[in-house]
């Protein structure tokens, strides 16, 4: 009886560890199935609407290639979405919502319900990823972040809009 119980406990522990490991390894997925590391062609294949291609020059150590979709919806809310690439791999996503469409509190509540609690932006963890948030590397006065696995989600409220930037913390340029 004790041996059976010991074997069952060991199996439960192995399954629990495997489940946690699988959950941690699940890649972050943005709307339309977009994931970090995708290339521009893959983004264009899943994103709808017209886009503009541009280079975003930062005051930091990295410049980004950028696909910008001005008239799109994210979770049913009108938004402008910029996909930022280093090399041809997606490393950050910046979403701009107008405050007439959603409030900062509503958006924060939606994101914290999905990804976890928000707190102060950990600039050391974000490192060079701060230039994906802002090309000058400066945050708005009202800014918060959610860390969900290997992704930092930075929320910023300025006068006219709310910016939400998803940064892949594993991307080489971050460190």
C-alpha positions as CSV (number, residue, x, y, z in Angstrom):
1,X,0.0,0.0,0.0
2,X,2.8,2.4,0.9
3,X,4.6,1.6,-2.3
4,X,1.5,2.3,-4.4
5,X,1.0,5.6,-2.6
6,X,4.6,6.5,-3.1
7,X,4.4,5.7,-6.8
8,X,1.2,7.7,-7.2
9,X,2.7,10.7,-5.4
10,X,5.7,10.6,-7.7
11,X,3.5,10.5,-10.8
12,X,1.5,13.4,-9.5
13,X,4.7,15.4,-8.9
14,X,6.1,14.6,-12.4
15,X,2.8,15.6,-14.0
16,X,2.6,18.8,-12.1
17,X,6.2,19.7,-13.1
18,X,5.5,18.9,-16.7
19,X,2.3,20.9,-16.7
20,X,4.1,24.0,-15.2
21,X,7.0,23.6,-17.7
22,X,4.6,23.4,-20.6
23,X,2.7,26.4,-19.4
24,X,5.9,28.4,-19.1
25,X,7.1,27.5,-22.5
26,X,3.9,28.5,-24.3
27,X,4.8,31.4,-26.5
28,X,3.1,34.8,-26.1
29,X,0.4,35.3,-28.8
30,X,-1.0,38.6,-29.8
31,X,-4.2,39.0,-31.8
32,X,-4.5,37.2,-35.1
33,X,-2.0,34.6,-33.9
34,X,1.0,37.0,-34.1
35,X,4.0,35.8,-32.1
36,X,7.5,37.2,-31.4
37,X,10.1,36.1,-33.8
38,X,7.7,36.1,-36.8
39,X,9.1,37.9,-39.9
40,X,7.4,40.7,-41.9
41,X,5.9,38.3,-44.5
42,X,4.3,36.2,-41.7
43,X,2.8,39.3,-40.1
44,X,1.4,40.5,-43.4
45,X,-0.1,37.1,-44.0
46,X,-2.2,37.2,-40.8
47,X,-2.8,41.0,-40.3
48,X,-5.6,42.6,-42.2
49,X,-5.7,46.1,-43.8
50,X,-3.2,48.4,-45.3
51,X,0.2,48.9,-43.8
52,X,3.1,51.3,-44.1
53,X,6.7,50.2,-43.9
54,X,9.2,52.5,-42.1
55,X,12.4,52.6,-40.1
56,X,12.2,53.9,-36.6
57,X,15.4,55.6,-35.5
58,X,15.9,55.7,-31.8
59,X,18.2,57.6,-29.5
60,X,19.3,54.2,-28.2
61,X,21.6,51.4,-29.5
62,X,19.0,49.9,-31.9
63,X,16.8,51.0,-34.8
64,X,13.7,49.1,-35.7
65,X,12.1,48.2,-39.0
66,X,8.4,48.9,-38.6
67,X,5.1,47.7,-40.1
68,X,2.3,50.1,-39.1
69,X,-1.4,49.3,-39.4
70,X,-3.3,52.5,-38.8
71,X,-6.9,51.4,-39.0
72,X,-7.3,48.1,-37.2
73,X,-9.0,46.6,-34.2
74,X,-7.4,44.8,-31.2
75,X,-9.9,43.0,-29.1
76,X,-12.7,44.9,-30.8
77,X,-11.2,48.3,-30.0
78,X,-10.0,50.7,-32.7
79,X,-6.2,51.0,-32.6
80,X,-3.0,51.7,-34.5
81,X,-0.6,48.8,-34.3
82,X,3.1,49.0,-35.0
83,X,5.1,45.8,-35.3
84,X,8.8,46.4,-34.5
85,X,11.5,44.2,-36.0
86,X,15.2,43.8,-35.4
87,X,16.8,41.7,-38.2
88,X,13.6,40.3,-39.7
89,X,12.2,39.1,-36.4
90,X,9.4,40.6,-34.4
91,X,10.7,41.9,-31.1
92,X,8.0,44.4,-29.9
93,X,4.4,45.4,-30.6
94,X,3.2,49.0,-29.9
95,X,-0.6,49.6,-29.8
96,X,-2.1,53.0,-29.7
97,X,-5.6,53.4,-28.4
98,X,-7.5,56.7,-28.4
99,X,-9.0,57.6,-25.0
100,X,-12.4,58.2,-26.7
101,X,-12.6,54.5,-27.4
102,X,-11.5,53.1,-24.0
103,X,-10.3,54.5,-20.7
104,X,-6.9,53.8,-19.2
105,X,-8.6,52.0,-16.3
106,X,-10.7,49.8,-18.6
107,X,-7.7,48.8,-20.7
108,X,-5.6,48.2,-17.6
109,X,-8.3,46.1,-16.1
110,X,-8.6,44.0,-19.3
111,X,-4.8,43.4,-19.4
112,X,-4.4,42.6,-15.7
113,X,-7.3,40.1,-15.9
114,X,-5.5,38.4,-18.8
115,X,-1.8,38.7,-17.8
116,X,-1.6,39.5,-14.1
117,X,-1.1,42.5,-11.9
118,X,0.5,45.8,-13.0
119,X,3.2,47.6,-11.1
120,X,6.1,50.0,-11.7
121,X,8.1,49.6,-14.8
122,X,11.3,47.7,-14.0
123,X,13.7,49.7,-16.2
124,X,16.6,47.3,-15.4
125,X,14.6,44.3,-16.7
126,X,13.3,46.3,-19.7
127,X,16.9,47.5,-20.5
128,X,17.2,48.5,-24.2
129,X,13.6,47.5,-24.7
130,X,12.7,50.9,-23.4
131,X,13.5,52.2,-27.0
132,X,10.7,50.0,-28.3
133,X,8.4,51.8,-25.9
134,X,9.7,55.3,-26.8
135,X,12.4,56.2,-29.3
136,X,13.8,58.7,-26.8
137,X,13.8,56.0,-24.0
138,X,11.5,58.1,-21.9
139,X,8.3,56.9,-20.3
140,X,5.2,59.1,-19.8
141,X,4.5,60.2,-16.2
142,X,1.6,57.7,-15.9
143,X,3.1,54.4,-16.9
144,X,2.9,50.9,-15.5
145,X,4.0,47.4,-16.6
146,X,2.9,43.8,-16.4
147,X,5.5,41.1,-16.7
148,X,4.0,37.9,-18.1
149,X,6.7,35.3,-18.6
150,X,9.2,36.7,-21.0
151,X,7.0,39.6,-22.1
152,X,6.8,43.1,-20.5
153,X,3.6,44.9,-21.3
154,X,4.1,48.7,-20.7
155,X,1.0,50.9,-20.4
156,X,1.3,54.6,-20.9
157,X,-1.3,57.4,-20.7
158,X,-0.5,60.7,-22.4
159,X,-2.8,63.6,-23.3
160,X,-4.6,62.0,-26.2
161,X,-4.1,58.3,-26.1
162,X,-3.0,55.1,-24.4
163,X,0.0,53.3,-25.6
164,X,0.5,49.6,-24.8
165,X,3.9,48.1,-25.8
166,X,4.6,44.4,-25.7
167,X,8.3,43.8,-25.5
168,X,10.0,40.4,-25.9
169,X,12.4,40.3,-23.0
170,X,14.4,37.5,-24.6
171,X,15.2,39.4,-27.7
172,X,19.0,39.9,-28.1
173,X,18.8,43.7,-28.5
174,X,17.1,44.1,-25.0
175,X,20.3,43.3,-23.1
